[in-house]
Amino acid sequence: MILDLIDEITILDVIDRGVANMERIALRINAGVNMGQYGLLIGVRSQDGAAWPLADNFYWFGEGLVVPGDCIFVYTGPGQPRKEKLPNVEQHIYSVHWGRKNTVFVNKNLAPILFRMDAVMVPPLSAKALEKT
C-alpha cells in the first residue's frame, strides 16, 4: 500500500524512552491543522525503516487547531492536558497524555506512527436503536 507522506507535522523523537511519567513523543507542527484528523499508532520497525502497526494501540488527538511552530508532547502515561505559551512568540507547547499504565518505547524497535484520517464511515442507527434514544 502506498500512502502520501505527512509533512504538516513532524515526529521529532521519543524522549525518555522507558522512563515512567516522562516518556513522550515530541511533535512539531509545520502547517496549521486540526489535530482531530490525526492519531498515533505503535508500530514495530522493519529493517527498511518502515513500521507496521501493532493491534489495539491507537491514540486520537481530538479536535484542536494548531499553528506552525507549535509543539505537542504526547506522554505515554496518564495525566492532565496542558497548554503553555512560548515566551516572545505566538507558538504554544501542548502536553497531552495517552493514559497507558506502562511505558511503551523501552524497546527501540517500537516506534510511533502518525497517521491522518481522510475519510470515515459510521453505520446508521437502526430504527429500533432510534426508538431507545
MARTIGU-224097 format. One record per atom (N, C-alpha, C): residue number from 0; residue in three letters; atom name; x, y, z. Coordinates in steps of 0.1 Angstrom, whole numbers. Each point is the difference from the previous one (the first is absolute). Example, Ala and Ser with C-alpha at 12.3 -4.5 7.8 and 13.67 -1.06 7.14 Angstrom:
residues 2
> resi;resn;name;east;north;up
> 0;ALA;N;132;-57;78
> 0;ALA;CA;-9;12;0
> 0;ALA;C;9;12;0
> 1;SER;N;-4;11;-7
> 1;SER;CA;9;11;0
> 1;SER;C;-8;11;8
//
This chain:
residues 133
> resi;resn;name;east;north;up
> 0;MET;N;8;-12;0
> 0;MET;CA;-8;12;0
> 0;MET;C;9;12;0
> 1;ILE;N;-3;10;-9
> 1;ILE;CA;8;12;0
> 1;ILE;C;-9;12;5
> 2;LEU;N;5;7;10
> 2;LEU;CA;-8;11;5
> 2;LEU;C;8;13;-1
> 3;ASP;N;-7;11;0
> 3;ASP;CA;7;13;0
> 3;ASP;C;8;2;13
> 4;LEU;N;11;7;-1
> 4;LEU;CA;7;4;12
> 4;LEU;C;-6;11;7
> 5;ILE;N;1;1;13
> 5;ILE;CA;-5;11;8
> 5;ILE;C;11;10;1
> 6;ASP;N;-2;12;-4
> 6;ASP;CA;11;10;1
> 6;ASP;C;-5;12;9
> 7;GLU;N;-12;0;4
> 7;GLU;CA;-5;11;8
> 7;GLU;C;3;-2;15
> 8;ILE;N;4;-12;4
> 8;ILE;CA;4;-3;13
> 8;ILE;C;13;-9;-1
> 9;THR;N;10;3;9
> 9;THR;CA;12;-9;0
> 9;THR;C;1;-6;14
> 10;ILE;N;2;-13;0
> 10;ILE;CA;4;-7;12
> 10;ILE;C;15;3;2
> 11;LEU;N;3;7;11
> 11;LEU;CA;14;3;3
> 11;LEU;C;8;-12;6
> 12;ASP;N;-7;-6;11
> 12;ASP;CA;7;-10;7
> 12;ASP;C;-9;-6;10
> 13;VAL;N;4;-11;6
> 13;VAL;CA;-6;-5;12
> 13;VAL;C;10;3;11
> 14;ILE;N;-4;8;10
> 14;ILE;CA;9;5;10
> 14;ILE;C;-2;-8;13
> 15;ASP;N;11;-3;7
> 15;ASP;CA;-1;-7;13
> 15;ASP;C;-6;-14;-2
> 16;ARG;N;4;-7;-10
> 16;ARG;CA;-5;-14;-2
> 16;ARG;C;1;-8;13
> 17;GLY;N;-11;-6;3
> 17;GLY;CA;-1;-10;12
> 17;GLY;C;0;7;13
> 18;VAL;N;0;13;1
> 18;VAL;CA;0;7;13
> 18;VAL;C;-15;3;4
> 19;ALA;N;-5;-6;10
> 19;ALA;CA;-13;2;5
> 19;ALA;C;-3;15;2
> 20;ASN;N;-12;4;-5
> 20;ASN;CA;-5;14;1
> 20;ASN;C;8;11;-7
> 21;MET;N;10;-5;-8
> 21;MET;CA;8;10;-7
> 21;MET;C;0;-4;-15
> 22;GLU;N;-2;-13;-4
> 22;GLU;CA;1;-4;-14
> 22;GLU;C;-10;8;-8
> 23;ARG;N;4;6;-11
> 23;ARG;CA;-9;8;-8
> 23;ARG;C;5;0;-15
> 24;ILE;N;-10;2;-8
> 24;ILE;CA;3;2;-15
> 24;ILE;C;-1;15;-2
> 25;ALA;N;11;5;-6
> 25;ALA;CA;1;14;-3
> 25;ALA;C;-4;3;-15
> 26;LEU;N;-10;9;-2
> 26;LEU;CA;-4;3;-14
> 26;LEU;C;2;15;-2
> 27;ARG;N;3;4;-12
> 27;ARG;CA;1;14;-4
> 27;ARG;C;-11;2;-11
> 28;ILE;N;-7;11;1
> 28;ILE;CA;-10;4;-10
> 28;ILE;C;6;8;-10
> 29;ASN;N;-1;-4;-13
> 29;ASN;CA;5;8;-11
> 29;ASN;C;-10;8;-8
> 30;ALA;N;-13;-3;2
> 30;ALA;CA;-10;7;-7
> 30;ALA;C;-13;0;9
> 31;GLY;N;-8;10;-2
> 31;GLY;CA;-12;1;8
> 31;GLY;C;-9;-12;-3
> 32;VAL;N;-4;-8;10
> 32;VAL;CA;-9;-12;-2
> 32;VAL;C;-9;-1;12
> 33;ASN;N;-11;-8;-2
> 33;ASN;CA;-9;-4;11
> 33;ASN;C;5;-14;4
> 34;MET;N;4;-1;12
> 34;MET;CA;6;-13;5
> 34;MET;C;-10;-11;1
> 35;GLY;N;-13;3;-2
> 35;GLY;CA;-11;-10;0
> 35;GLY;C;1;-9;-12
> 36;GLN;N;8;3;-10
> 36;GLN;CA;3;-8;-12
> 36;GLN;C;11;-10;2
> 37;TYR;N;7;1;12
> 37;TYR;CA;12;-8;2
> 37;TYR;C;0;-9;12
> 38;GLY;N;8;-10;-1
> 38;GLY;CA;1;-10;11
> 38;GLY;C;14;-6;0
> 39;LEU;N;2;-8;10
> 39;LEU;CA;13;-7;1
> 39;LEU;C;-3;-15;2
> 40;LEU;N;9;-8;-5
> 40;LEU;CA;0;-14;2
> 40;LEU;C;14;-4;5
> 41;ILE;N;1;-12;6
> 41;ILE;CA;13;-5;4
> 41;ILE;C;4;-11;-11
> 42;GLY;N;12;1;-5
> 42;GLY;CA;4;-9;-10
> 42;GLY;C;13;-7;3
> 43;VAL;N;3;-11;-7
> 43;VAL;CA;12;-7;0
> 43;VAL;C;8;4;-12
> 44;ARG;N;12;5;2
> 44;ARG;CA;9;4;-12
> 44;ARG;C;5;-12;-8
> 45;SER;N;0;1;-13
> 45;SER;CA;6;-10;-8
> 45;SER;C;14;4;-4
> 46;GLN;N;7;-8;-6
> 46;GLN;CA;14;3;-3
> 46;GLN;C;2;11;-10
> 47;ASP;N;-11;2;-8
> 47;ASP;CA;1;11;-10
> 47;ASP;C;-4;14;5
> 48;GLY;N;-3;0;13
> 48;GLY;CA;-4;13;6
> 48;GLY;C;-15;2;1
> 49;ALA;N;-8;-8;-6
> 49;ALA;CA;-14;1;1
> 49;ALA;C;-5;-5;14
> 50;ALA;N;-12;2;3
> 50;ALA;CA;-6;-6;13
> 50;ALA;C;-13;-6;-3
> 51;TRP;N;-3;-11;6
> 51;TRP;CA;-13;-7;-1
> 51;TRP;C;-8;1;13
> 52;PRO;N;-13;5;-1
> 52;PRO;CA;-7;2;12
> 52;PRO;C;-3;-13;8
> 53;LEU;N;1;2;13
> 53;LEU;CA;-5;-11;10
> 53;LEU;C;-15;2;2
> 54;ALA;N;-6;-11;3
> 54;ALA;CA;-15;0;2
> 54;ALA;C;-3;7;13
> 55;ASP;N;-11;8;1
> 55;ASP;CA;-5;6;12
> 55;ASP;C;9;10;6
> 56;ASN;N;6;8;-8
> 56;ASN;CA;9;11;5
> 56;ASN;C;-2;13;-7
> 57;PHE;N;-12;6;3
> 57;PHE;CA;-5;12;-7
> 57;PHE;C;-1;12;9
> 58;TYR;N;5;11;-4
> 58;TYR;CA;-3;13;7
> 58;TYR;C;-5;10;-9
> 59;TRP;N;-11;7;3
> 59;TRP;CA;-6;10;-8
> 59;TRP;C;2;13;8
> 60;PHE;N;4;11;-8
> 60;PHE;CA;3;13;7
> 60;PHE;C;-12;7;4
> 61;GLY;N;-11;-1;-7
> 61;GLY;CA;-12;8;3
> 61;GLY;C;1;13;-8
> 62;GLU;N;-11;7;0
> 62;GLU;CA;-1;12;-7
> 62;GLU;C;9;11;6
> 63;GLY;N;6;8;-8
> 63;GLY;CA;8;11;5
> 63;GLY;C;9;5;-12
> 64;LEU;N;0;13;-1
> 64;LEU;CA;8;7;-11
> 64;LEU;C;14;3;6
> 65;VAL;N;10;-3;-9
> 65;VAL;CA;14;3;4
> 65;VAL;C;5;8;-12
> 66;VAL;N;11;7;3
> 66;VAL;CA;6;9;-11
> 66;VAL;C;15;-4;-1
> 67;PRO;N;6;4;-11
> 67;PRO;CA;15;-3;-2
> 67;PRO;C;8;5;11
> 68;GLY;N;9;-8;5
> 68;GLY;CA;9;3;11
> 68;GLY;C;-5;-5;13
> 69;ASP;N;-13;-4;1
> 69;ASP;CA;-5;-7;12
> 69;ASP;C;7;-13;2
> 70;CYS;N;1;-5;12
> 70;CYS;CA;5;-13;4
> 70;CYS;C;-10;-7;8
> 71;ILE;N;0;-13;-2
> 71;ILE;CA;-9;-9;8
> 71;ILE;C;9;-11;6
> 72;PHE;N;-2;-2;13
> 72;PHE;CA;6;-11;7
> 72;PHE;C;-11;-10;3
> 73;VAL;N;1;-12;-5
> 73;VAL;CA;-10;-10;4
> 73;VAL;C;7;-10;10
> 74;TYR;N;-4;2;13
> 74;TYR;CA;5;-8;10
> 74;TYR;C;-7;-14;0
> 75;THR;N;8;-10;1
> 75;THR;CA;-7;-13;-1
> 75;THR;C;-8;-4;12
> 76;GLY;N;3;6;11
> 76;GLY;CA;-7;-3;13
> 76;GLY;C;-12;9;2
> 77;PRO;N;-6;-1;12
> 77;PRO;CA;-12;8;3
> 77;PRO;C;4;14;4
> 78;GLY;N;-10;9;0
> 78;GLY;CA;3;14;4
> 78;GLY;C;-11;9;-6
> 79;GLN;N;2;13;3
> 79;GLN;CA;-10;10;-4
> 79;GLN;C;6;8;-11
> 80;PRO;N;-8;3;-11
> 80;PRO;CA;6;8;-11
> 80;PRO;C;3;14;5
> 81;ARG;N;11;6;-6
> 81;ARG;CA;5;13;3
> 81;ARG;C;3;8;-13
> 82;LYS;N;-2;13;0
> 82;LYS;CA;4;8;-11
> 82;LYS;C;9;12;6
> 83;GLU;N;12;1;-5
> 83;GLU;CA;9;11;4
> 83;GLU;C;4;8;-12
> 84;LYS;N;0;13;3
> 84;LYS;CA;4;10;-11
> 84;LYS;C;15;1;1
> 85;LEU;N;7;0;-12
> 85;LEU;CA;14;2;0
> 85;LEU;C;2;15;1
> 86;PRO;N;11;4;8
> 86;PRO;CA;2;14;2
> 86;PRO;C;4;7;-13
> 87;ASN;N;-5;12;-2
> 87;ASN;CA;3;9;-11
> 87;ASN;C;-3;-5;-14
> 88;VAL;N;-9;-10;-1
> 88;VAL;CA;-4;-5;-13
> 88;VAL;C;-15;-4;1
> 89;GLU;N;-6;-3;-11
> 89;GLU;CA;-14;-4;0
> 89;GLU;C;-3;-15;2
> 90;GLN;N;11;-8;0
> 90;GLN;CA;-2;-14;0
> 90;GLN;C;-2;-5;14
> 91;HIS;N;-5;-12;1
> 91;HIS;CA;-3;-7;13
> 91;HIS;C;6;-14;0
> 92;ILE;N;1;-4;13
> 92;ILE;CA;4;-14;2
> 92;ILE;C;-13;-7;6
> 93;TYR;N;-4;-11;-6
> 93;TYR;CA;-12;-7;5
> 93;TYR;C;6;-13;6
> 94;SER;N;-5;-4;12
> 94;SER;CA;4;-13;6
> 94;SER;C;-13;-7;1
> 95;VAL;N;-1;-12;-6
> 95;VAL;CA;-12;-9;1
> 95;VAL;C;5;-14;5
> 96;HIS;N;-10;-8;4
> 96;HIS;CA;4;-13;6
> 96;HIS;C;-8;-11;-6
> 97;TRP;N;8;-11;-4
> 97;TRP;CA;-6;-12;-6
> 97;TRP;C;-8;-7;11
> 98;GLY;N;5;0;12
> 98;GLY;CA;-7;-7;11
> 98;GLY;C;4;-15;2
> 99;ARG;N;11;-4;-5
> 99;ARG;CA;4;-14;1
> 99;ARG;C;6;-2;14
> 100;LYS;N;-2;-13;5
> 100;LYS;CA;5;-3;13
> 100;LYS;C;15;-2;1
> 101;ASN;N;6;-4;-11
> 101;ASN;CA;14;-3;-1
> 101;ASN;C;7;8;-11
> 102;THR;N;13;2;1
> 102;THR;CA;7;6;-11
> 102;THR;C;-1;-9;-13
> 103;VAL;N;2;6;-11
> 103;VAL;CA;-2;-7;-13
> 103;VAL;C;13;-2;-7
> 104;PHE;N;9;10;-1
> 104;PHE;CA;11;0;-9
> 104;PHE;C;13;-4;5
> 105;VAL;N;0;-8;11
> 105;VAL;CA;13;-5;6
> 105;VAL;C;7;-8;-11
> 106;ASN;N;-7;-7;-8
> 106;ASN;CA;6;-8;-11
> 106;ASN;C;1;9;-12
> 107;LYS;N;13;3;-5
> 107;LYS;CA;2;9;-11
> 107;LYS;C;-5;-4;-13
> 108;ASN;N;-5;-13;-1
> 108;ASN;CA;-6;-4;-12
> 108;ASN;C;-15;4;-1
> 109;LEU;N;-5;6;11
> 109;LEU;CA;-14;5;-1
> 109;LEU;C;1;15;-3
> 110;ALA;N;-9;4;-8
> 110;ALA;CA;0;14;-5
> 110;ALA;C;-14;6;-1
> 111;PRO;N;-2;13;3
> 111;PRO;CA;-13;6;-2
> 111;PRO;C;-2;1;-15
> 112;ILE;N;-13;-2;-4
> 112;ILE;CA;-4;2;-14
> 112;ILE;C;-11;11;0
> 113;LEU;N;3;11;-6
> 113;LEU;CA;-10;11;-2
> 113;LEU;C;-8;-3;-12
> 114;PHE;N;-13;2;1
> 114;PHE;CA;-9;-2;-12
> 114;PHE;C;-10;11;0
> 115;ARG;N;-5;2;-13
> 115;ARG;CA;-11;10;-2
> 115;ARG;C;-12;-7;-5
> 116;MET;N;-11;3;6
> 116;MET;CA;-13;-6;-5
> 116;MET;C;-6;8;-11
> 117;ASP;N;-2;-6;-12
> 117;ASP;CA;-5;7;-11
> 117;ASP;C;-15;-3;-2
> 118;ALA;N;-5;-11;5
> 118;ALA;CA;-14;-3;-1
> 118;ALA;C;-4;-9;11
> 119;VAL;N;-13;0;3
> 119;VAL;CA;-6;-9;10
> 119;VAL;C;-14;-3;-3
> 120;MET;N;-5;-11;5
> 120;MET;CA;-14;-4;-2
> 120;MET;C;-5;-7;13
> 121;VAL;N;-11;5;5
> 121;VAL;CA;-7;-6;11
> 121;VAL;C;-13;-5;-4
> 122;PRO;N;-4;-12;3
> 122;PRO;CA;-13;-6;-5
> 122;PRO;C;-11;8;6
> 123;PRO;N;-11;2;-7
> 123;PRO;CA;-12;7;6
> 123;PRO;C;-6;-8;11
> 124;LEU;N;-6;7;9
> 124;LEU;CA;-8;-7;11
> 124;LEU;C;-12;-7;-6
> 125;SER;N;-2;-12;5
> 125;SER;CA;-12;-7;-5
> 125;SER;C;-13;7;6
> 126;ALA;N;-11;-3;-6
> 126;ALA;CA;-13;7;5
> 126;ALA;C;-2;-4;15
> 127;LYS;N;3;-12;4
> 127;LYS;CA;-1;-5;14
> 127;LYS;C;9;9;9
> 128;ALA;N;12;2;-4
> 128;ALA;CA;10;8;8
> 128;ALA;C;-5;14;1
> 129;LEU;N;-6;6;-11
> 129;LEU;CA;-5;13;1
> 129;LEU;C;-12;1;10
> 130;GLU;N;-8;-10;1
> 130;GLU;CA;-11;0;9
> 130;GLU;C;4;1;15
> 131;LYS;N;12;-5;3
> 131;LYS;CA;6;0;13
> 131;LYS;C;6;13;4
> 132;THR;N;3;9;-10
> 132;THR;CA;6;12;4
> 132;THR;C;-9;11;3
//
